[in-house]
Amino acid sequence: MLFNPLNHNFTLLPGHNPAPDVKFFELKNHPDVTGETDYHRMNIYLSQDGEFVTIWHGLLESAFLLHLFQDIACDPPDYDEPLFRGYIKTAEEASAIRKSLRLGSFEPSKIEKAEGGKITCSSMLQPPSTR
């Protein structure tokens, strides 16, 4: 069976299509992950161009965070951690790669500007009152 990220707990991000032949997906590990793009959310993302796949932990597109850092006159840090780049042809290969990456050990986070202009990164698994 061919590899389809939708069968491996990823959701398609149809609103993010910088390249016409590349599809972008986000790991569905929180109720807020619905297929809508959230450029402030750090999570597991996957891009697919045919059989070539990239999986990373970080931001979908870091350029959308530049506005948060303008007021403090510094460049945003690189939040992205590459996890896999290569060809995934079958569902069996995808399952083995997913298991070896231990994707369940990552939790989604939000990068936001808090009171006083501080930039925070908080787990989305905690209730908002404790973030």
N, C-alpha and C positions, 0 to 999 in steps of 0.2 A: 504494500500500500504506500502511496506517495505521502510525503510529509506535508501536513496541513497544520499550521500553528493553532488554528481554532480547536483542533482535537487534543491540544496539549495545554489547556487552560490559559490560552492567550486570547485577547479580544482585538479585533481589527480597529485601527485608528483611521477611519476614512477621511477625517479632516486634516490629516498631516500627509501631504504627498508632494515633497519637494522634487522627486524624480518620478516620471510617469510609470516606469516599469518596476518600481520598488514599492513594496507594501510594508507598512509599519504596524506593529502589534505591541500590546502591553499585557503583562502578566495580570490575570484577574485574581488578585490576592487581597482585595478589599472591596466593600460594596460601592465605593466611589469610583471604582474602575469600571466604566460603562461603555467605553468606546469614544467618549469625548476627550479631546486633547486637553491636558492640563500641564502647561509648561513649567509650573512650579513644583510638580510632583517628581520626586526621585523614586524610581521603581526599576523593575526588570523590563527592558525593552528588547524587541527583536525586529530586525529588518530582513526582508526576504526579496531577493532578486533571482527568480527561478529557483534553482537548488542552492544558491549561495546565500548563507545566513550569517548574520552578525547578532550576537546577544551581548548586552551590556547592562550593568547596574549603574544608574545615574539619571540624568535628565534626558528627556526626549530631544530637546534642542536648547543648548545652553545660551544661545544668543538672546533668547527671550528673557533672560535674567539681568541683562546689562542695566536696565533701568533701576533695579534695586541697589546697584553698587555705585551709581553716578553721584549720589549725595555724599558718599563717604570717600570719594576720589580714589578708588582702587579697582583693579580688575577682579572679576569674579574668579574664584578658584575653579580648577578643573574637577568636577564632581564625578566624571565618568570612569568606570572601571570595566575595561573590556573583559568579557568572560569566554567568548567563543567566536571564532571567525573560520568559516569553512563550508563545506558542502554537506547538506543533509538531504539524502534522497528518499529515505523511507521512514515510516512511523517508528520502526524498531530502532533505527539509528537515533532518531529524535528522543525516544524514551531513555536510551542509554546515556546520551549527552545530558539530558535534563537531570537524570539521577546523579550523574557525576558532578554536575554544577551545584547540586543541593539548593535549587532555587527556592525551596520552602524556607530556607534560613534567612532570607532577605525580607525586610518589611518596608512598606512604602512610607515615605516621609514627605513633608511639605517644607519648602523654603519660602519664607515670608518676611516682610518687614514688620517688626513688632513696635510697641510703644517706645518712644525715645530714639527711633531710627535704627535700632539694632536689627540685624538680620539673623533670623533663627531657622533652624532645621529641626522639625519635630516629628516624631513618629505619628503616623495616622492611626495606629492601633490603640493609642491612648485616647480617652475621652477628651474633648476640646477643653474642658475646664482644667485639665492637668498638663496641657501642652505648654 
